[in-house]
Amino acid sequence: TATRFYMGPEEIARVTRIPVFFITMRRVRRGFYEMAFEPLSAPGERLPGGTLTERYVREVERQIIAAPSDWPWSHKRWKLKKSL
């Protein structure tokens, strides 16, 4: 089952042609974090529909694989529902 994503942010970025960034956070030690801003698109870049969302998904996957303990696993988004 594929995970659904809102396409609104991508559409806004495409219409306004503004750059989009992915913000990564890494826990250094308790109470201390490092942030990095990684560009997903350049100013004025024209991309086919779905490209920004695909880039975002790949960055989320990369961040989870790199540090799964830093990811907030408080939701049940991917939990399968039982059949009635």
ZAMARGU-4260 file (C-alpha; in steps of 0.2 Angstrom, whole numbers, plus 5000, padded with zeros to 4 digits):
<rodrens>
0) 5000/5000/5000 | 5007/5017/4995 | 5007/5031/5008 | 4997/5046/5003 | 5004/5064/5002
5) 4996/5081/5001 | 5001/5088/4984 | 4996/5106/4989 | 5014/5111/4994 | 5021/5105/4978
10) 5008/5114/4968 | 5011/5131/4977 | 5030/5129/4974 | 5027/5125/4956 | 5016/5140/4953
15) 5027/5152/4963 | 5043/5145/4956 | 5051/5147/4973 | 5065/5135/4980 | 5059/5121/4992
20) 5070/5114/5006 | 5070/5099/5016 | 5076/5101/5034 | 5085/5087/5042 | 5087/5086/5061
25) 5100/5075/5070 | 5101/5072/5088 | 5119/5076/5094 | 5115/5072/5112 | 5101/5074/5124
30) 5093/5091/5121 | 5105/5095/5107 | 5101/5094/5089 | 5109/5099/5072 | 5099/5105/5058
35) 5103/5106/5039 | 5093/5114/5025 | 5094/5103/5009 | 5087/5110/4993 | 5074/5100/4984
40) 5073/5112/4970 | 5082/5128/4963 | 5074/5145/4961 | 5063/5145/4945 | 5066/5127/4942
45) 5052/5119/4931 | 5049/5101/4937 | 5036/5088/4931 | 5022/5085/4943 | 5026/5074/4957
50) 5045/5077/4957 | 5046/5088/4972 | 5035/5075/4982 | 5046/5061/4976 | 5062/5070/4981
55) 5054/5074/4998 | 5049/5055/5001 | 5067/5050/4997 | 5074/5062/5009 | 5062/5056/5023
60) 5067/5038/5019 | 5086/5042/5019 | 5084/5051/5036 | 5074/5037/5044 | 5087/5024/5038
65) 5101/5035/5044 | 5094/5037/5062 | 5078/5028/5065 | 5078/5032/5084 | 5077/5051/5079
70) 5061/5048/5070 | 5044/5051/5079 | 5036/5034/5078 | 5021/5040/5088 | 5008/5038/5074
75) 5000/5022/5067 | 4999/5028/5049 | 5005/5012/5042 | 4996/5000/5054 | 4985/4988/5044
80) 4966/4988/5049 | 4958/4971/5053 | 4945/4965/5041 | 4927/4965/5047
</rodrens>
